[in-house]
Amino acid sequence: MIAALAITVVIGIFRGAAAPVDEIVIDRTPPPGASATSTGAAPAAGATADLYVHVSGAVAVPGLYVLPAGSRVVDAVAAAGGFAPTADRAAVNLARQLDDGEQLHAPVVGETIPDASGAFTSDDDGPVNLNSADAAQLDTLPRIGPAMAERIIAWRDENGGFTSVEDLLAVPGIGDKMLASLRDLVTV
């Protein structure tokens, strides 16, 4: 299974590198273990824990993909048909493990990308205030897409606001790793 997935990834990457975007034949059939979806439906009761990952940017077929738990960035890029020729491949850590609800963006060469700490560069002067930020402001944070931004706002509304950055751990879908990547970018 792993060997088949690795072969699929390598073929997708080489196919994407060998032809311009307008000449790539897009096969919308997802690779083994992944499926594309346009709905936000949750897995059926008793189903294995799948990851819903929004892949955007310089990939052949951007979209929402359902991947098996434990998938890595390389799996999401492969599910999206591989990198587009304009992709800045060096800016994407293919080995990183994915989280459910994550938005994965493949930048084009020259696009502003996360620095070594994983924080996106921004024109703003300070951290995002969890108690006053709207969904668009929260969406600018790394690994926070529209769905996660709405969960943060819903938690804030239901609980009267955040008293500390650590309160993010109470938001469904935010764990210790995500909190660590957000800690210096947010405030209360």
Secondary structure, DSSP 8 states (H G I E B T S, - for coil): -HHHHHHHHHHHHHHHHHS-GGG-----S--TT-EEESS-----TT---EEEEEEEESBSS-EEEEEETT-BHHHHHHHTTSB-TTB-GGGS-TT-B--TT-EEEE-BTTS--B-TTS-B--SSSS-EETTT--HHHHHTSTT--HHHHHHHHHHHHHHTS-SSGGGGGGSTT--HHHHHHHTTTEE-
